[in-house]
Amino acid sequence: MNLEKVKSVFFIGIGGIGMSALARYFHANGFIVSGYDKTETVLTSELITEGIAIKFNDAIEEIAPEFLNSATTLVVYTPAIPKEHKQLNYFVDNGFQVKKRSQVLGMLTAAHKGICVAGTHGKTTVSTMIAHLLKQSKVDCSAFLGGVSQNYKTNLLLSDTSDYVVLEADEYDRSFLQLQPYFALVTSMDADHLDIYGTDLEIKKSFQDFASLVRDGGVLLVSHKLNNSINSNKGVQKLTYSLDDEEANFYASHIELKNGKYCFDLNTPEGLFKQLTLGIPGLLNVENAIGALALAVLAGAQHQELQDALLNFKGIRRRFDYQINTDDLVLIDDYAHHPEEINLTLNSVRALYPNRKITGVFQPHLYSRTKDFYKEFAKSLSQLDELVMLDIYPARELPIEGVNSEMILDLVQLDKKMVSTKDDLYDHIKALNPQVILAMGAGDIDKEIQKLVSKFKEN
């Protein structure tokens, strides 16, 4: 990739969480930045406010003149964009420098010390935690995050002094195989994206391929559960982390829940880091924190720095995100969109509210994922007390005949369960007299949650 002559960067799918971070990066570095997205979102509104022009029509005429010179324009696109996209085809047909998002991130990891976090779930939380821990230490870092940090209100962090760059290593479309990590962390390898991989075995192979990309002198850190499933190259140190397994190199001990927050000691090869308190709820986040703390220790962060930073960590937008938290009603918004993620999130909510009724609101994400895992979704959702489902969010996909939310609902073992339209969602939930609402999904359910919050506060 040649950036020497590039003056303008055009993003196709600019509103995506990963794409928007890159757009902000180029904008901050003095490039002219613009882009296309299908729909207006909170993120696109923020980018427009920051001075980045965005169009919501893929007509060639919508491309501004500054982006029509193939010698000075870089085009970045997400693999979620359909092949028939007019603007993408125009740029390809006319000899522009056109790159996938992952290729641009690969360039950044080649030029810096990349801290790359992979996993079918947990990677956004862990990478954001790592970035925060390093930002609050003398180590510092830049970061391209897969979620909006509540501490910094953005998904892009920049540093003038640190060579570390933290980012998510996305397994979708094998994107993470473009990266050149210095540190790599793998949280999980559950079956997912079977429309891309075909089999669980191919997913595992792809993660092993990712692990083999770690540079000489670097570190591969994996969840202890994956210790026998993934290996490192010669010249790369392999370490493990766990919630509480003493065979791991990094693990927690003396875990206690105090006033809704988890406190613990961190056992490391360098000694015991005592009295750490996690600023966000959820036992699943304690395990995420162990992985993030381990990486921060390896990068050189000190005990007191980590102690202060972990307590002050405020979480990520749409990750175990409290929207209402009163004595009468709790509403938690979470990005969970895989059966295993639902299990982890629900277990954490049960631990916090053992004697309260939990009402789930779930929007399935993708027809292909629903088709592949509808039985597993039903089993996970059956752990709720009652369930309201929305229709499937298609994202990049066309409908698959016979695949719908009812496939899941029919197998859910609950007395109170239903599929609702978005217009009727508040009325259906209100009629259930909820105590704790757990809203989950990776589609546009966040827009409906904001409507729910407004209506509950009105009433």
C-alpha positions as CSV (number, residue, x, y, z in Angstrom):
1,M,0.0,0.0,0.0
2,N,1.4,3.4,-1.0
3,L,0.3,6.3,1.2
4,E,2.9,8.8,0.0
5,K,0.7,10.4,-2.7
6,V,-2.6,9.8,-0.9
7,K,-4.4,13.0,0.0
8,S,-8.0,11.8,0.4
9,V,-9.6,8.6,1.8
10,F,-13.1,7.4,0.9
11,F,-14.7,4.8,3.1
12,I,-17.5,2.5,1.8
13,G,-19.4,1.4,4.9
14,I,-18.0,4.3,7.0
15,G,-20.6,3.8,9.8
16,G,-19.3,0.4,10.9
17,I,-17.6,0.4,14.2
18,G,-14.2,-0.6,12.8
19,M,-14.5,1.5,9.7
20,S,-15.4,4.7,11.7
21,A,-12.2,4.3,13.8
22,L,-10.1,4.2,10.7
23,A,-11.9,7.2,9.3
24,R,-11.2,9.1,12.5
25,Y,-7.6,8.1,12.3
26,F,-7.0,9.4,8.7
27,H,-9.0,12.5,9.5
28,A,-6.9,13.2,12.6
29,N,-3.7,12.8,10.4
30,G,-4.7,15.5,8.0
31,F,-6.3,13.5,5.1
32,I,-9.5,14.6,3.5
33,V,-12.0,11.9,4.6
34,S,-15.5,11.1,3.3
35,G,-17.7,8.0,2.9
36,Y,-20.9,6.1,2.2
37,D,-23.2,4.2,4.5
38,K,-26.5,2.6,4.1
39,T,-28.3,4.2,7.1
40,E,-27.9,7.0,9.5
41,T,-26.8,6.0,13.0
42,V,-25.4,7.5,16.2
43,L,-21.9,6.9,14.8
44,T,-22.5,8.5,11.4
45,S,-23.9,11.5,13.2
46,E,-20.8,11.8,15.4
47,L,-18.5,11.5,12.3
48,I,-20.5,14.3,10.5
49,T,-20.2,16.5,13.6
50,E,-16.4,15.9,13.6
51,G,-16.2,17.2,10.0
52,I,-16.4,14.0,7.9
53,A,-18.9,14.2,5.0
54,I,-21.1,11.1,4.7
55,K,-23.7,10.2,2.0
56,F,-26.4,7.6,2.3
57,N,-26.8,7.0,-1.5
58,D,-24.3,4.9,-3.5
59,A,-24.8,6.8,-6.7
60,I,-21.5,7.7,-8.5
61,E,-22.7,11.4,-8.5
62,E,-22.5,11.5,-4.7
63,I,-18.7,11.1,-4.7
64,A,-17.2,14.5,-4.1
65,P,-14.6,15.8,-6.7
66,E,-11.7,15.5,-4.1
67,F,-12.1,11.7,-4.3
68,L,-12.2,11.3,-8.1
69,N,-8.4,11.3,-8.7
70,S,-7.1,7.8,-8.6
71,A,-3.5,8.9,-8.1
72,T,-4.3,10.7,-4.8
73,T,-7.3,8.7,-3.4
74,L,-7.3,5.6,-1.2
75,V,-10.6,3.7,-1.0
76,V,-11.3,1.5,2.0
77,Y,-14.3,-0.9,2.2
78,T,-15.7,-3.4,4.5
79,P,-16.4,-7.0,3.3
80,A,-20.0,-6.6,4.4
81,I,-20.6,-4.3,1.4
82,P,-22.5,-6.2,-1.4
83,K,-20.5,-6.9,-4.6
84,E,-23.0,-4.9,-6.8
85,H,-22.3,-1.6,-4.8
86,K,-22.1,1.1,-7.5
87,Q,-19.4,3.2,-5.9
88,L,-17.2,0.3,-5.0
89,N,-17.4,-1.0,-8.6
90,Y,-16.6,2.5,-10.0
91,F,-13.4,2.7,-7.9
92,V,-12.3,-0.8,-8.8
93,D,-13.0,-0.4,-12.6
94,N,-11.2,2.9,-12.7
95,G,-7.9,1.8,-11.2
96,F,-8.1,3.3,-7.7
97,Q,-6.1,1.9,-4.8
98,V,-8.9,-0.1,-3.2
99,K,-8.2,-1.9,0.1
100,K,-10.2,-3.9,2.7
101,R,-10.3,-2.5,6.2
102,S,-8.2,-5.4,7.4
103,Q,-5.5,-4.6,4.9
104,V,-5.2,-1.1,6.2
105,L,-5.0,-2.4,9.8
106,G,-2.4,-4.9,8.7
107,M,-0.3,-2.0,7.5
108,L,-0.6,-0.3,10.9
109,T,0.4,-3.5,12.8
110,A,3.4,-3.9,10.5
111,A,4.6,-0.4,11.2
112,H,4.0,-0.6,15.0
113,K,3.9,-3.1,17.9
114,G,0.4,-4.5,17.3
115,I,-1.6,-5.8,20.3
116,C,-4.2,-7.8,18.5
117,V,-7.2,-9.4,20.3
118,A,-9.0,-12.3,18.6
119,G,-11.9,-14.5,19.7
120,T,-15.5,-15.3,18.7
121,H,-16.6,-13.3,21.8
122,G,-15.0,-11.0,24.3
123,K,-12.6,-9.3,21.9
124,T,-14.2,-5.9,22.1
125,T,-14.3,-5.8,25.9
126,V,-10.7,-7.1,26.3
127,S,-9.2,-4.8,23.6
128,T,-10.9,-1.8,25.1
129,M,-9.8,-2.8,28.6
130,I,-6.2,-3.2,27.4
131,A,-6.3,0.2,25.7
132,H,-7.6,1.9,28.9
133,L,-5.1,0.2,31.1
134,L,-2.2,1.2,28.9
135,K,-3.6,4.7,28.4
136,Q,-3.7,5.2,32.2
137,S,-0.1,4.0,32.5
138,K,3.3,5.3,31.4
139,V,3.2,2.7,28.6
140,D,0.4,4.5,26.6
141,C,-0.9,3.2,23.3
142,S,-3.0,4.0,20.2
143,A,-6.1,1.9,19.7
144,F,-8.7,1.1,17.1
145,L,-11.7,-0.3,19.1
146,G,-14.6,-2.4,18.1
147,G,-16.9,-0.5,20.5
148,V,-17.2,3.0,21.8
149,S,-15.3,3.4,25.1
150,Q,-17.4,5.0,27.9
151,N,-14.2,6.5,29.4
152,Y,-13.2,8.3,26.2
153,K,-16.5,8.5,24.3
154,T,-14.8,7.3,21.1
155,N,-13.5,4.1,19.3
156,L,-10.1,5.7,18.4
157,L,-7.3,6.6,20.8
158,L,-4.1,8.2,19.6
159,S,-0.6,8.5,21.2
160,D,2.4,10.6,20.1
161,T,4.8,8.6,22.3
162,S,3.9,4.9,22.3
163,D,4.6,2.3,19.6
164,Y,1.8,0.0,20.8
165,V,-1.4,-0.1,18.8
166,V,-4.3,-2.1,20.2
167,L,-7.0,-3.5,17.9
168,E,-9.5,-6.2,17.4
169,A,-8.5,-9.1,15.2
170,D,-11.8,-9.9,13.4
171,E,-12.2,-13.5,12.3
172,Y,-15.1,-12.7,9.9
173,D,-13.9,-13.2,6.3
174,R,-10.6,-14.3,7.7
175,S,-9.7,-10.6,8.1
176,F,-7.3,-11.2,11.0
177,L,-4.9,-13.0,8.7
178,Q,-3.9,-9.6,7.3
179,L,-2.4,-8.6,10.7
180,Q,1.2,-8.8,12.0
181,P,0.8,-8.9,15.8
182,Y,3.6,-8.3,18.3
183,F,1.2,-9.4,21.1
184,A,-1.8,-11.6,20.2
185,L,-4.5,-12.6,22.6
186,V,-7.2,-15.3,21.9
187,T,-10.3,-15.3,24.1
188,S,-12.4,-18.1,22.5
189,M,-12.9,-20.2,19.4
190,D,-16.6,-21.1,19.3
191,A,-18.3,-22.1,16.1
192,D,-19.5,-19.0,14.2
193,H,-19.6,-17.5,10.7
194,L,-20.2,-20.9,9.2
195,D,-21.4,-19.1,6.0
196,I,-17.7,-18.2,5.6
197,Y,-15.9,-21.2,7.2
198,G,-18.3,-24.1,6.5
199,T,-17.1,-26.2,9.6
200,D,-16.0,-25.7,13.1
201,L,-12.7,-27.3,12.2
202,E,-12.0,-24.6,9.6
203,I,-12.6,-21.9,12.2
204,K,-10.1,-23.5,14.6
205,K,-7.6,-23.8,11.7
206,S,-8.0,-20.1,10.9
207,F,-7.3,-19.1,14.6
208,Q,-4.1,-21.3,14.5
209,D,-3.1,-19.4,11.3
210,F,-3.7,-16.2,13.1
211,A,-1.5,-17.3,16.0
212,S,1.3,-18.2,13.6
213,L,1.5,-14.6,12.5
214,V,2.9,-13.3,15.8
215,R,6.3,-11.8,15.2
216,D,9.5,-13.2,16.6
217,G,10.1,-12.0,20.1
218,G,6.4,-11.5,20.6
219,V,3.8,-13.2,22.9
220,L,0.8,-15.4,22.2
221,L,-1.6,-15.2,25.2
222,V,-4.6,-17.6,25.1
223,S,-7.5,-18.5,27.4
224,H,-6.3,-21.5,29.4
225,K,-9.4,-23.4,28.0
226,L,-7.7,-23.2,24.6
227,N,-4.2,-24.3,25.8
228,N,-4.3,-27.6,23.9
229,S,-6.0,-26.1,20.8
230,I,-3.7,-23.4,19.7
231,N,0.1,-23.2,19.5
232,S,2.8,-20.6,18.9
233,N,5.8,-20.5,16.6
234,K,9.4,-20.8,17.7
235,G,10.6,-17.5,19.0
236,V,7.2,-16.6,20.3
237,Q,6.4,-17.0,24.0
238,K,3.0,-18.7,24.7
239,L,1.2,-17.9,28.0
240,T,-2.3,-18.6,29.3
241,Y,-4.8,-16.7,31.4
242,S,-7.9,-17.9,33.3
243,L,-10.6,-16.7,35.7
244,D,-9.4,-19.0,38.5
245,D,-7.4,-22.0,37.1
246,E,-4.1,-22.1,39.0
247,E,-2.4,-23.9,36.1
248,A,-2.7,-20.7,34.0
249,N,0.1,-18.2,34.0
250,F,-2.3,-15.4,34.9
251,Y,-5.4,-16.1,37.1
252,A,-7.5,-14.5,39.8
253,S,-7.8,-15.6,43.4
254,H,-9.9,-14.3,46.4
255,I,-12.7,-13.2,44.0
256,E,-15.4,-11.4,46.0
257,L,-18.5,-9.5,45.0
258,K,-18.7,-6.2,47.0
259,N,-21.4,-3.6,46.4
260,G,-22.0,-4.9,42.9
261,K,-18.3,-4.9,41.9
262,Y,-15.8,-7.8,41.8
263,C,-12.6,-7.6,43.8
264,F,-9.7,-10.0,43.4
265,D,-6.0,-10.6,43.4
266,L,-4.1,-11.2,40.2
267,N,-1.5,-14.0,40.1
268,T,1.2,-13.4,37.6
269,P,4.6,-14.9,36.7
270,E,6.0,-11.6,38.2
271,G,4.2,-12.0,41.5
272,L,0.9,-11.2,43.1
273,F,-1.0,-8.0,42.3
274,K,-3.3,-7.5,45.3
275,Q,-6.6,-5.8,45.8
276,L,-7.8,-5.1,42.2
277,T,-11.4,-3.9,41.8
278,L,-13.2,-4.0,38.4
279,G,-15.3,-0.9,37.7
280,I,-17.9,-2.7,35.7
281,P,-20.3,-5.5,36.7
282,G,-20.4,-9.1,35.5
283,L,-18.3,-12.2,36.3
284,L,-17.6,-12.7,32.6
285,N,-15.9,-9.3,32.7
286,V,-13.6,-10.5,35.5
287,E,-12.2,-13.2,33.1
288,N,-11.9,-10.5,30.4
289,A,-10.1,-8.3,32.8
290,I,-7.5,-11.1,33.6
291,G,-6.6,-11.3,29.9
292,A,-6.4,-7.5,29.6
293,L,-4.4,-7.1,32.8
294,A,-2.0,-9.9,31.6
295,L,-1.3,-8.1,28.4
296,A,-0.8,-4.8,30.2
297,V,1.7,-6.4,32.5
298,L,3.6,-7.9,29.6
299,A,3.6,-4.4,28.0
300,G,5.2,-2.9,31.1
301,A,2.3,-1.4,33.1
302,Q,2.8,-1.3,36.9
303,H,0.7,-2.6,39.8
304,Q,-0.5,0.8,41.1
305,E,-1.3,2.0,37.6
306,L,-3.4,-1.1,36.9
307,Q,-5.2,-0.8,40.2
308,D,-6.3,2.7,39.6
309,A,-7.2,2.2,35.9
310,L,-9.2,-1.0,36.4
311,L,-11.3,0.7,39.1
312,N,-12.0,3.6,36.8
313,F,-12.9,1.5,33.7
314,K,-16.4,2.5,32.7
315,G,-17.0,-0.1,30.0
316,I,-18.2,0.0,26.4
317,R,-21.3,1.3,24.8
318,R,-23.7,-1.7,24.3
319,R,-21.6,-4.1,26.4
320,F,-23.4,-4.9,29.6
321,D,-24.5,-1.3,29.4
322,Y,-26.9,0.0,32.1
323,Q,-29.6,2.1,30.5
324,I,-31.9,2.1,33.5
325,N,-30.8,1.2,37.0
326,T,-33.3,1.9,39.7
327,D,-34.8,-0.1,42.6
328,D,-38.0,-0.7,40.5
329,L,-36.4,-1.4,37.1
330,V,-33.1,-2.4,35.6
331,L,-32.5,-2.3,31.8
332,I,-29.2,-3.7,30.5
333,D,-28.2,-3.3,26.8
334,D,-25.8,-6.0,25.5
335,Y,-24.3,-6.9,22.2
336,A,-24.6,-10.6,22.7
337,H,-25.5,-12.3,19.4
338,H,-24.1,-15.8,19.8
339,P,-25.5,-18.6,22.1
340,E,-22.3,-18.7,24.1
341,E,-22.3,-14.9,24.6
342,I,-25.9,-15.1,25.8
343,N,-25.0,-17.8,28.3
344,L,-22.1,-15.7,29.7
345,T,-24.1,-12.5,29.9
346,L,-27.2,-14.1,31.5
347,N,-25.0,-15.9,34.1
348,S,-23.6,-12.5,35.1
349,V,-27.0,-10.9,35.3
350,R,-28.3,-13.9,37.5
351,A,-25.3,-13.5,39.8
352,L,-26.1,-9.8,40.3
353,Y,-29.9,-10.2,40.6
354,P,-30.5,-13.8,42.0
355,N,-34.0,-13.0,43.3
356,R,-35.4,-10.9,40.5
357,K,-37.3,-11.8,37.4
358,I,-35.3,-11.5,34.2
359,T,-37.1,-10.5,31.0
360,G,-35.1,-11.1,27.8
361,V,-35.4,-9.0,24.6
362,F,-33.5,-10.6,21.8
363,Q,-33.0,-9.7,18.1
364,P,-31.3,-12.5,16.1
365,H,-28.5,-11.3,13.9
366,L,-28.2,-12.8,10.4
367,Y,-30.3,-15.4,8.7
368,S,-27.3,-17.7,8.3
369,R,-26.4,-17.6,12.1
370,T,-30.0,-18.3,13.0
371,K,-30.1,-21.2,10.6
372,D,-26.9,-22.7,12.0
373,F,-27.6,-22.1,15.7
374,Y,-31.3,-21.9,16.3
375,K,-31.3,-24.9,18.6
376,E,-28.4,-23.5,20.7
377,F,-30.1,-20.0,20.8
378,A,-33.3,-21.7,22.1
379,K,-31.4,-23.5,24.8
380,S,-29.6,-20.3,25.9
381,L,-32.7,-18.2,25.9
382,S,-34.6,-20.8,27.9
383,Q,-32.6,-19.7,31.0
384,L,-34.6,-16.4,31.1
385,D,-37.8,-16.1,33.0
386,E,-39.7,-14.7,30.0
387,L,-38.7,-13.7,26.4
388,V,-39.8,-11.1,23.8
389,M,-38.1,-11.6,20.4
390,L,-37.8,-9.3,17.4
391,D,-37.5,-10.4,13.8
392,I,-34.1,-11.3,12.4
393,Y,-31.7,-8.4,11.6
394,P,-30.4,-9.3,8.1
395,A,-27.3,-7.0,8.0
396,R,-25.5,-8.0,4.8
397,E,-27.7,-11.0,4.0
398,L,-30.8,-11.7,1.9
399,P,-33.6,-13.7,3.6
400,I,-33.3,-17.5,3.7
401,E,-36.6,-19.3,3.0
402,G,-38.1,-20.8,6.2
403,V,-35.6,-19.1,8.5
404,N,-37.2,-16.7,11.0
405,S,-37.3,-15.8,14.7
406,E,-40.1,-18.4,15.3
407,M,-37.6,-21.2,14.6
408,I,-35.9,-20.2,17.9
409,L,-39.1,-19.3,19.8
410,D,-40.8,-22.7,19.1
411,L,-38.0,-24.5,20.9
412,V,-37.7,-22.1,23.9
413,Q,-38.8,-23.7,27.1
414,L,-40.7,-20.8,28.7
415,D,-44.3,-20.2,29.5
416,K,-44.1,-16.5,28.6
417,K,-42.6,-16.0,25.2
418,M,-43.5,-14.1,22.0
419,V,-42.3,-12.4,18.8
420,S,-43.1,-8.7,18.7
421,T,-42.9,-6.0,16.1
422,K,-40.8,-3.0,17.0
423,D,-43.9,-0.8,17.2
424,D,-45.5,-3.1,19.9
425,L,-42.3,-3.8,21.8
426,Y,-42.9,-1.4,24.7
427,D,-46.5,-2.5,25.2
428,H,-45.5,-6.2,25.3
429,I,-42.7,-5.6,27.8
430,K,-44.7,-3.3,29.9
431,A,-47.5,-5.9,30.2
432,L,-45.0,-8.4,31.7
433,N,-44.3,-6.0,34.7
434,P,-40.6,-6.5,34.2
435,Q,-38.0,-6.2,37.0
436,V,-34.7,-6.7,35.1
437,I,-34.7,-6.3,31.3
438,L,-31.8,-7.8,29.4
439,A,-31.8,-6.6,25.8
440,M,-29.4,-8.5,23.4
441,G,-28.5,-8.4,19.8
442,A,-25.9,-7.0,17.3
443,G,-28.4,-5.4,14.8
444,D,-30.4,-2.2,15.2
445,I,-32.0,-3.2,18.5
446,D,-30.1,-0.3,20.2
447,K,-32.4,2.1,18.5
448,E,-35.4,0.3,20.0
449,I,-33.8,0.3,23.4
450,Q,-33.5,4.1,23.4
451,K,-37.2,4.3,22.6
452,L,-37.9,1.9,25.5
453,V,-35.8,4.0,27.9
454,S,-37.7,7.1,26.9
455,K,-41.1,5.5,27.3
456,F,-40.3,3.9,30.7
457,K,-38.9,7.2,32.0
458,E,-42.1,9.1,30.7
459,N,-44.3,6.6,32.6
